[in-house]
Amino acid sequence: MNLQKKNRARRLRRAFRVRKTVRGAAERPRLSVFRSGKHIYAQLIDDGTGSTLCASSSRQLCGAYGGAVAHAKQVGADVAQKALALNIKKVCFDRGAYRYHGRVRALADAAREKGLEF
């Protein structure tokens, strides 16, 4: 198995380990975070119906490059604002395969500051 496949398999294992305990429902959706090299994305997902309730990304908000911690804070605040507009106050945080550190933590802290509970 080459290195790229091995790393992908490890990443998926970490993500499944987190997701086996985190489930989103209509009253408490899952706040899922995806981090790429250039951008960060967040969405609220209702796992019961398999639908995305709202989403936000640094690609929308920041333009060409949105990989900084400051941009992650903007995304967290934006997704929290959209959630509150849908009368959603409580969510389950799904960090995926990423450590709760840096951009992921900045997004979560900004969402909490704007009024989401998790």
Chimera marker file (.cmm) of the C-alpha trace (Angstrom):
<marker_set name="trace">
<marker id="1" x="0.000" y="0.000" z="0.000" r="1" g="1" b="0" radius="0.5"/>
<marker id="2" x="1.515" y="3.310" z="-0.967" r="1" g="1" b="0" radius="0.5"/>
<marker id="3" x="1.809" y="6.212" z="1.438" r="1" g="1" b="0" radius="0.5"/>
<marker id="4" x="-1.071" y="8.240" z="0.006" r="1" g="1" b="0" radius="0.5"/>
<marker id="5" x="-3.543" y="5.365" z="0.391" r="1" g="1" b="0" radius="0.5"/>
<marker id="6" x="-2.267" y="4.628" z="3.887" r="1" g="1" b="0" radius="0.5"/>
<marker id="7" x="-2.708" y="8.249" z="4.986" r="1" g="1" b="0" radius="0.5"/>
<marker id="8" x="-6.224" y="8.380" z="3.520" r="1" g="1" b="0" radius="0.5"/>
<marker id="9" x="-7.157" y="5.169" z="5.325" r="1" g="1" b="0" radius="0.5"/>
<marker id="10" x="-5.873" y="6.559" z="8.636" r="1" g="1" b="0" radius="0.5"/>
<marker id="11" x="-7.790" y="9.816" z="8.118" r="1" g="1" b="0" radius="0.5"/>
<marker id="12" x="-11.022" y="7.938" z="7.397" r="1" g="1" b="0" radius="0.5"/>
<marker id="13" x="-10.534" y="5.764" z="10.490" r="1" g="1" b="0" radius="0.5"/>
<marker id="14" x="-10.141" y="8.859" z="12.673" r="1" g="1" b="0" radius="0.5"/>
<marker id="15" x="-13.249" y="10.460" z="11.119" r="1" g="1" b="0" radius="0.5"/>
<marker id="16" x="-15.369" y="7.330" z="11.681" r="1" g="1" b="0" radius="0.5"/>
<marker id="17" x="-14.148" y="7.104" z="15.277" r="1" g="1" b="0" radius="0.5"/>
<marker id="18" x="-15.511" y="10.611" z="15.905" r="1" g="1" b="0" radius="0.5"/>
<marker id="19" x="-18.717" y="10.133" z="13.907" r="1" g="1" b="0" radius="0.5"/>
<marker id="20" x="-19.766" y="6.920" z="15.635" r="1" g="1" b="0" radius="0.5"/>
<marker id="21" x="-20.564" y="8.984" z="18.740" r="1" g="1" b="0" radius="0.5"/>
<marker id="22" x="-21.760" y="12.199" z="17.066" r="1" g="1" b="0" radius="0.5"/>
<marker id="23" x="-25.187" y="12.049" z="15.422" r="1" g="1" b="0" radius="0.5"/>
<marker id="24" x="-27.209" y="14.996" z="14.221" r="1" g="1" b="0" radius="0.5"/>
<marker id="25" x="-30.980" y="15.193" z="14.513" r="1" g="1" b="0" radius="0.5"/>
<marker id="26" x="-33.581" y="17.767" z="13.510" r="1" g="1" b="0" radius="0.5"/>
<marker id="27" x="-33.559" y="19.361" z="16.982" r="1" g="1" b="0" radius="0.5"/>
<marker id="28" x="-29.755" y="19.079" z="17.373" r="1" g="1" b="0" radius="0.5"/>
<marker id="29" x="-27.972" y="18.936" z="13.980" r="1" g="1" b="0" radius="0.5"/>
<marker id="30" x="-24.314" y="18.066" z="13.452" r="1" g="1" b="0" radius="0.5"/>
<marker id="31" x="-21.905" y="20.937" z="12.786" r="1" g="1" b="0" radius="0.5"/>
<marker id="32" x="-19.451" y="19.308" z="10.396" r="1" g="1" b="0" radius="0.5"/>
<marker id="33" x="-16.083" y="20.890" z="9.594" r="1" g="1" b="0" radius="0.5"/>
<marker id="34" x="-13.935" y="20.246" z="6.529" r="1" g="1" b="0" radius="0.5"/>
<marker id="35" x="-10.504" y="21.777" z="6.262" r="1" g="1" b="0" radius="0.5"/>
<marker id="36" x="-8.549" y="21.923" z="3.016" r="1" g="1" b="0" radius="0.5"/>
<marker id="37" x="-5.204" y="23.503" z="2.309" r="1" g="1" b="0" radius="0.5"/>
<marker id="38" x="-6.728" y="26.772" z="1.131" r="1" g="1" b="0" radius="0.5"/>
<marker id="39" x="-10.188" y="26.942" z="2.733" r="1" g="1" b="0" radius="0.5"/>
<marker id="40" x="-12.374" y="25.819" z="5.614" r="1" g="1" b="0" radius="0.5"/>
<marker id="41" x="-15.999" y="24.735" z="5.284" r="1" g="1" b="0" radius="0.5"/>
<marker id="42" x="-18.753" y="24.196" z="7.856" r="1" g="1" b="0" radius="0.5"/>
<marker id="43" x="-22.277" y="22.852" z="7.482" r="1" g="1" b="0" radius="0.5"/>
<marker id="44" x="-25.190" y="21.842" z="9.678" r="1" g="1" b="0" radius="0.5"/>
<marker id="45" x="-26.433" y="18.364" z="8.818" r="1" g="1" b="0" radius="0.5"/>
<marker id="46" x="-29.605" y="16.564" z="9.888" r="1" g="1" b="0" radius="0.5"/>
<marker id="47" x="-28.526" y="12.899" z="9.824" r="1" g="1" b="0" radius="0.5"/>
<marker id="48" x="-32.113" y="11.692" z="10.122" r="1" g="1" b="0" radius="0.5"/>
<marker id="49" x="-33.030" y="12.997" z="6.684" r="1" g="1" b="0" radius="0.5"/>
<marker id="50" x="-29.487" y="13.273" z="5.336" r="1" g="1" b="0" radius="0.5"/>
<marker id="51" x="-29.955" y="16.917" z="4.430" r="1" g="1" b="0" radius="0.5"/>
<marker id="52" x="-27.800" y="20.007" z="4.863" r="1" g="1" b="0" radius="0.5"/>
<marker id="53" x="-29.648" y="22.744" z="6.734" r="1" g="1" b="0" radius="0.5"/>
<marker id="54" x="-27.139" y="25.552" z="6.164" r="1" g="1" b="0" radius="0.5"/>
<marker id="55" x="-23.508" y="25.934" z="5.171" r="1" g="1" b="0" radius="0.5"/>
<marker id="56" x="-20.719" y="28.468" z="5.083" r="1" g="1" b="0" radius="0.5"/>
<marker id="57" x="-17.187" y="28.531" z="3.722" r="1" g="1" b="0" radius="0.5"/>
<marker id="58" x="-14.168" y="30.754" z="3.580" r="1" g="1" b="0" radius="0.5"/>
<marker id="59" x="-14.398" y="30.403" z="-0.182" r="1" g="1" b="0" radius="0.5"/>
<marker id="60" x="-17.663" y="32.400" z="-0.112" r="1" g="1" b="0" radius="0.5"/>
<marker id="61" x="-16.607" y="34.879" z="2.535" r="1" g="1" b="0" radius="0.5"/>
<marker id="62" x="-12.914" y="35.496" z="1.902" r="1" g="1" b="0" radius="0.5"/>
<marker id="63" x="-12.286" y="34.954" z="-1.791" r="1" g="1" b="0" radius="0.5"/>
<marker id="64" x="-9.119" y="33.414" z="-3.217" r="1" g="1" b="0" radius="0.5"/>
<marker id="65" x="-7.388" y="32.367" z="0.008" r="1" g="1" b="0" radius="0.5"/>
<marker id="66" x="-9.267" y="31.597" z="3.194" r="1" g="1" b="0" radius="0.5"/>
<marker id="67" x="-6.924" y="29.284" z="5.069" r="1" g="1" b="0" radius="0.5"/>
<marker id="68" x="-6.077" y="31.516" z="8.014" r="1" g="1" b="0" radius="0.5"/>
<marker id="69" x="-7.397" y="31.340" z="11.567" r="1" g="1" b="0" radius="0.5"/>
<marker id="70" x="-9.069" y="34.736" z="11.118" r="1" g="1" b="0" radius="0.5"/>
<marker id="71" x="-11.019" y="33.384" z="8.157" r="1" g="1" b="0" radius="0.5"/>
<marker id="72" x="-12.077" y="30.332" z="10.184" r="1" g="1" b="0" radius="0.5"/>
<marker id="73" x="-13.510" y="32.712" z="12.791" r="1" g="1" b="0" radius="0.5"/>
<marker id="74" x="-15.549" y="34.436" z="10.076" r="1" g="1" b="0" radius="0.5"/>
<marker id="75" x="-16.905" y="31.084" z="8.881" r="1" g="1" b="0" radius="0.5"/>
<marker id="76" x="-17.842" y="30.057" z="12.438" r="1" g="1" b="0" radius="0.5"/>
<marker id="77" x="-19.663" y="33.326" z="13.043" r="1" g="1" b="0" radius="0.5"/>
<marker id="78" x="-21.462" y="33.087" z="9.695" r="1" g="1" b="0" radius="0.5"/>
<marker id="79" x="-22.670" y="29.508" z="10.173" r="1" g="1" b="0" radius="0.5"/>
<marker id="80" x="-23.855" y="30.397" z="13.700" r="1" g="1" b="0" radius="0.5"/>
<marker id="81" x="-25.774" y="33.379" z="12.356" r="1" g="1" b="0" radius="0.5"/>
<marker id="82" x="-27.459" y="31.209" z="9.725" r="1" g="1" b="0" radius="0.5"/>
<marker id="83" x="-28.298" y="28.551" z="12.332" r="1" g="1" b="0" radius="0.5"/>
<marker id="84" x="-29.868" y="31.091" z="14.668" r="1" g="1" b="0" radius="0.5"/>
<marker id="85" x="-31.949" y="32.387" z="11.750" r="1" g="1" b="0" radius="0.5"/>
<marker id="86" x="-33.312" y="28.815" z="11.443" r="1" g="1" b="0" radius="0.5"/>
<marker id="87" x="-34.027" y="28.761" z="15.234" r="1" g="1" b="0" radius="0.5"/>
<marker id="88" x="-31.247" y="26.242" z="15.893" r="1" g="1" b="0" radius="0.5"/>
<marker id="89" x="-29.363" y="26.919" z="19.121" r="1" g="1" b="0" radius="0.5"/>
<marker id="90" x="-27.919" y="23.507" z="20.030" r="1" g="1" b="0" radius="0.5"/>
<marker id="91" x="-25.633" y="21.501" z="17.755" r="1" g="1" b="0" radius="0.5"/>
<marker id="92" x="-23.249" y="18.532" z="17.946" r="1" g="1" b="0" radius="0.5"/>
<marker id="93" x="-19.715" y="19.464" z="16.878" r="1" g="1" b="0" radius="0.5"/>
<marker id="94" x="-18.103" y="17.095" z="14.387" r="1" g="1" b="0" radius="0.5"/>
<marker id="95" x="-14.411" y="17.859" z="13.985" r="1" g="1" b="0" radius="0.5"/>
<marker id="96" x="-13.976" y="14.968" z="11.564" r="1" g="1" b="0" radius="0.5"/>
<marker id="97" x="-10.429" y="13.633" z="11.434" r="1" g="1" b="0" radius="0.5"/>
<marker id="98" x="-8.902" y="16.950" z="12.498" r="1" g="1" b="0" radius="0.5"/>
<marker id="99" x="-7.469" y="17.785" z="15.897" r="1" g="1" b="0" radius="0.5"/>
<marker id="100" x="-9.359" y="20.379" z="17.940" r="1" g="1" b="0" radius="0.5"/>
<marker id="101" x="-6.641" y="22.928" z="17.311" r="1" g="1" b="0" radius="0.5"/>
<marker id="102" x="-5.916" y="25.949" z="15.130" r="1" g="1" b="0" radius="0.5"/>
<marker id="103" x="-8.524" y="26.664" z="12.469" r="1" g="1" b="0" radius="0.5"/>
<marker id="104" x="-10.989" y="24.048" z="13.738" r="1" g="1" b="0" radius="0.5"/>
<marker id="105" x="-10.851" y="25.462" z="17.248" r="1" g="1" b="0" radius="0.5"/>
<marker id="106" x="-11.176" y="29.050" z="15.978" r="1" g="1" b="0" radius="0.5"/>
<marker id="107" x="-14.303" y="28.102" z="14.018" r="1" g="1" b="0" radius="0.5"/>
<marker id="108" x="-15.847" y="26.399" z="17.058" r="1" g="1" b="0" radius="0.5"/>
<marker id="109" x="-15.038" y="29.287" z="19.412" r="1" g="1" b="0" radius="0.5"/>
<marker id="110" x="-16.519" y="31.846" z="17.016" r="1" g="1" b="0" radius="0.5"/>
<marker id="111" x="-19.702" y="29.789" z="16.675" r="1" g="1" b="0" radius="0.5"/>
<marker id="112" x="-20.003" y="29.598" z="20.470" r="1" g="1" b="0" radius="0.5"/>
<marker id="113" x="-19.489" y="33.354" z="20.800" r="1" g="1" b="0" radius="0.5"/>
<marker id="114" x="-22.343" y="33.992" z="18.380" r="1" g="1" b="0" radius="0.5"/>
<marker id="115" x="-24.742" y="31.863" z="20.439" r="1" g="1" b="0" radius="0.5"/>
<marker id="116" x="-24.515" y="28.200" z="19.398" r="1" g="1" b="0" radius="0.5"/>
<marker id="117" x="-24.355" y="25.664" z="22.219" r="1" g="1" b="0" radius="0.5"/>
<marker id="118" x="-22.256" y="22.504" z="22.010" r="1" g="1" b="0" radius="0.5"/>
<link id1="1" id2="2" r="1" g="1" b="0" radius="0.2"/>
<link id1="2" id2="3" r="1" g="1" b="0" radius="0.2"/>
<link id1="3" id2="4" r="1" g="1" b="0" radius="0.2"/>
<link id1="4" id2="5" r="1" g="1" b="0" radius="0.2"/>
<link id1="5" id2="6" r="1" g="1" b="0" radius="0.2"/>
<link id1="6" id2="7" r="1" g="1" b="0" radius="0.2"/>
<link id1="7" id2="8" r="1" g="1" b="0" radius="0.2"/>
<link id1="8" id2="9" r="1" g="1" b="0" radius="0.2"/>
<link id1="9" id2="10" r="1" g="1" b="0" radius="0.2"/>
<link id1="10" id2="11" r="1" g="1" b="0" radius="0.2"/>
<link id1="11" id2="12" r="1" g="1" b="0" radius="0.2"/>
<link id1="12" id2="13" r="1" g="1" b="0" radius="0.2"/>
<link id1="13" id2="14" r="1" g="1" b="0" radius="0.2"/>
<link id1="14" id2="15" r="1" g="1" b="0" radius="0.2"/>
<link id1="15" id2="16" r="1" g="1" b="0" radius="0.2"/>
<link id1="16" id2="17" r="1" g="1" b="0" radius="0.2"/>
<link id1="17" id2="18" r="1" g="1" b="0" radius="0.2"/>
<link id1="18" id2="19" r="1" g="1" b="0" radius="0.2"/>
<link id1="19" id2="20" r="1" g="1" b="0" radius="0.2"/>
<link id1="20" id2="21" r="1" g="1" b="0" radius="0.2"/>
<link id1="21" id2="22" r="1" g="1" b="0" radius="0.2"/>
<link id1="22" id2="23" r="1" g="1" b="0" radius="0.2"/>
<link id1="23" id2="24" r="1" g="1" b="0" radius="0.2"/>
<link id1="24" id2="25" r="1" g="1" b="0" radius="0.2"/>
<link id1="25" id2="26" r="1" g="1" b="0" radius="0.2"/>
<link id1="26" id2="27" r="1" g="1" b="0" radius="0.2"/>
<link id1="27" id2="28" r="1" g="1" b="0" radius="0.2"/>
<link id1="28" id2="29" r="1" g="1" b="0" radius="0.2"/>
<link id1="29" id2="30" r="1" g="1" b="0" radius="0.2"/>
<link id1="30" id2="31" r="1" g="1" b="0" radius="0.2"/>
<link id1="31" id2="32" r="1" g="1" b="0" radius="0.2"/>
<link id1="32" id2="33" r="1" g="1" b="0" radius="0.2"/>
<link id1="33" id2="34" r="1" g="1" b="0" radius="0.2"/>
<link id1="34" id2="35" r="1" g="1" b="0" radius="0.2"/>
<link id1="35" id2="36" r="1" g="1" b="0" radius="0.2"/>
<link id1="36" id2="37" r="1" g="1" b="0" radius="0.2"/>
<link id1="37" id2="38" r="1" g="1" b="0" radius="0.2"/>
<link id1="38" id2="39" r="1" g="1" b="0" radius="0.2"/>
<link id1="39" id2="40" r="1" g="1" b="0" radius="0.2"/>
<link id1="40" id2="41" r="1" g="1" b="0" radius="0.2"/>
<link id1="41" id2="42" r="1" g="1" b="0" radius="0.2"/>
<link id1="42" id2="43" r="1" g="1" b="0" radius="0.2"/>
<link id1="43" id2="44" r="1" g="1" b="0" radius="0.2"/>
<link id1="44" id2="45" r="1" g="1" b="0" radius="0.2"/>
<link id1="45" id2="46" r="1" g="1" b="0" radius="0.2"/>
<link id1="46" id2="47" r="1" g="1" b="0" radius="0.2"/>
<link id1="47" id2="48" r="1" g="1" b="0" radius="0.2"/>
<link id1="48" id2="49" r="1" g="1" b="0" radius="0.2"/>
<link id1="49" id2="50" r="1" g="1" b="0" radius="0.2"/>
<link id1="50" id2="51" r="1" g="1" b="0" radius="0.2"/>
<link id1="51" id2="52" r="1" g="1" b="0" radius="0.2"/>
<link id1="52" id2="53" r="1" g="1" b="0" radius="0.2"/>
<link id1="53" id2="54" r="1" g="1" b="0" radius="0.2"/>
<link id1="54" id2="55" r="1" g="1" b="0" radius="0.2"/>
<link id1="55" id2="56" r="1" g="1" b="0" radius="0.2"/>
<link id1="56" id2="57" r="1" g="1" b="0" radius="0.2"/>
<link id1="57" id2="58" r="1" g="1" b="0" radius="0.2"/>
<link id1="58" id2="59" r="1" g="1" b="0" radius="0.2"/>
<link id1="59" id2="60" r="1" g="1" b="0" radius="0.2"/>
<link id1="60" id2="61" r="1" g="1" b="0" radius="0.2"/>
<link id1="61" id2="62" r="1" g="1" b="0" radius="0.2"/>
<link id1="62" id2="63" r="1" g="1" b="0" radius="0.2"/>
<link id1="63" id2="64" r="1" g="1" b="0" radius="0.2"/>
<link id1="64" id2="65" r="1" g="1" b="0" radius="0.2"/>
<link id1="65" id2="66" r="1" g="1" b="0" radius="0.2"/>
<link id1="66" id2="67" r="1" g="1" b="0" radius="0.2"/>
<link id1="67" id2="68" r="1" g="1" b="0" radius="0.2"/>
<link id1="68" id2="69" r="1" g="1" b="0" radius="0.2"/>
<link id1="69" id2="70" r="1" g="1" b="0" radius="0.2"/>
<link id1="70" id2="71" r="1" g="1" b="0" radius="0.2"/>
<link id1="71" id2="72" r="1" g="1" b="0" radius="0.2"/>
<link id1="72" id2="73" r="1" g="1" b="0" radius="0.2"/>
<link id1="73" id2="74" r="1" g="1" b="0" radius="0.2"/>
<link id1="74" id2="75" r="1" g="1" b="0" radius="0.2"/>
<link id1="75" id2="76" r="1" g="1" b="0" radius="0.2"/>
<link id1="76" id2="77" r="1" g="1" b="0" radius="0.2"/>
<link id1="77" id2="78" r="1" g="1" b="0" radius="0.2"/>
<link id1="78" id2="79" r="1" g="1" b="0" radius="0.2"/>
<link id1="79" id2="80" r="1" g="1" b="0" radius="0.2"/>
<link id1="80" id2="81" r="1" g="1" b="0" radius="0.2"/>
<link id1="81" id2="82" r="1" g="1" b="0" radius="0.2"/>
<link id1="82" id2="83" r="1" g="1" b="0" radius="0.2"/>
<link id1="83" id2="84" r="1" g="1" b="0" radius="0.2"/>
<link id1="84" id2="85" r="1" g="1" b="0" radius="0.2"/>
<link id1="85" id2="86" r="1" g="1" b="0" radius="0.2"/>
<link id1="86" id2="87" r="1" g="1" b="0" radius="0.2"/>
<link id1="87" id2="88" r="1" g="1" b="0" radius="0.2"/>
<link id1="88" id2="89" r="1" g="1" b="0" radius="0.2"/>
<link id1="89" id2="90" r="1" g="1" b="0" radius="0.2"/>
<link id1="90" id2="91" r="1" g="1" b="0" radius="0.2"/>
<link id1="91" id2="92" r="1" g="1" b="0" radius="0.2"/>
<link id1="92" id2="93" r="1" g="1" b="0" radius="0.2"/>
<link id1="93" id2="94" r="1" g="1" b="0" radius="0.2"/>
<link id1="94" id2="95" r="1" g="1" b="0" radius="0.2"/>
<link id1="95" id2="96" r="1" g="1" b="0" radius="0.2"/>
<link id1="96" id2="97" r="1" g="1" b="0" radius="0.2"/>
<link id1="97" id2="98" r="1" g="1" b="0" radius="0.2"/>
<link id1="98" id2="99" r="1" g="1" b="0" radius="0.2"/>
<link id1="99" id2="100" r="1" g="1" b="0" radius="0.2"/>
<link id1="100" id2="101" r="1" g="1" b="0" radius="0.2"/>
<link id1="101" id2="102" r="1" g="1" b="0" radius="0.2"/>
<link id1="102" id2="103" r="1" g="1" b="0" radius="0.2"/>
<link id1="103" id2="104" r="1" g="1" b="0" radius="0.2"/>
<link id1="104" id2="105" r="1" g="1" b="0" radius="0.2"/>
<link id1="105" id2="106" r="1" g="1" b="0" radius="0.2"/>
<link id1="106" id2="107" r="1" g="1" b="0" radius="0.2"/>
<link id1="107" id2="108" r="1" g="1" b="0" radius="0.2"/>
<link id1="108" id2="109" r="1" g="1" b="0" radius="0.2"/>
<link id1="109" id2="110" r="1" g="1" b="0" radius="0.2"/>
<link id1="110" id2="111" r="1" g="1" b="0" radius="0.2"/>
<link id1="111" id2="112" r="1" g="1" b="0" radius="0.2"/>
<link id1="112" id2="113" r="1" g="1" b="0" radius="0.2"/>
<link id1="113" id2="114" r="1" g="1" b="0" radius="0.2"/>
<link id1="114" id2="115" r="1" g="1" b="0" radius="0.2"/>
<link id1="115" id2="116" r="1" g="1" b="0" radius="0.2"/>
<link id1="116" id2="117" r="1" g="1" b="0" radius="0.2"/>
<link id1="117" id2="118" r="1" g="1" b="0" radius="0.2"/>
</marker_set>
